[in-house]
């Protein structure tokens, strides 16, 4: 079946540093990828929609200058948390759906656990 | 604004029991609804997807129903097993195809042997 990978799976960093998270679709091309964030005991909240070759669309309340998204190819999207702070500690998950797919099932990556000290 | 609510937040049952997880959404104009399973610290596994025109979907011991007009969906798990222990998430897609999912907070299920 379709596979989406994320790297790294876990990262611990100091406050003020930047962290890059990669999301790759291994079995298919993906025009659109979605980035979610999940705080403990909370639901997944959509942060932004990443479109290949164009600017990402951010949800209300998500700072686009803090969470930089790059979708340079049909198989890779990156999320960079710039100048991370402890409140950015969360579980970040990407998801996507094969381009041109007739199925509506979304495939999710395994997630990245970010801890900012 | 679409909101998705899942009840109960947590559930503990002995092995072998049949159980029902509930999901409600405030805006009935959905494209589809999906149930996921999330194991601790892991990503999501899709269990069942119900299109807005469908009433239910079945996969093995799982059965999901959808009543779009009342904004409700249920996930029925038959003959529960310890391996079913996980958090179950309900998510709806907005009215257009290809858009992102809106999730509930999930129901954390614990099945004891």
Boltz contact constraints between the chains, C-beta under 6 A:
constraints:
  - contact:
      token1: [A, 34]
      token2: [B, 100]
      max_distance: 6.0
  - contact:
      token1: [A, 43]
      token2: [B, 103]
      max_distance: 6.0
  - contact:
      token1: [A, 43]
      token2: [B, 104]
      max_distance: 6.0
  - contact:
      token1: [A, 43]
      token2: [B, 105]
      max_distance: 6.0
  - contact:
      token1: [A, 44]
      token2: [B, 103]
      max_distance: 6.0
  - contact:
      token1: [A, 46]
      token2: [B, 100]
      max_distance: 6.0
  - contact:
      token1: [A, 93]
      token2: [B, 43]
      max_distance: 6.0
  - contact:
      token1: [A, 104]
      token2: [B, 32]
      max_distance: 6.0
  - contact:
      token1: [A, 105]
      token2: [B, 46]
      max_distance: 6.0
  - contact:
      token1: [A, 105]
      token2: [B, 49]
      max_distance: 6.0
  - contact:
      token1: [A, 108]
      token2: [B, 43]
      max_distance: 6.0
  - contact:
      token1: [A, 108]
      token2: [B, 44]
      max_distance: 6.0
  - contact:
      token1: [A, 109]
      token2: [B, 43]
      max_distance: 6.0
  - contact:
      token1: [A, 110]
      token2: [B, 42]
      max_distance: 6.0
  - contact:
      token1: [A, 110]
      token2: [B, 43]
      max_distance: 6.0
  - contact:
      token1: [A, 111]
      token2: [B, 43]
      max_distance: 6.0
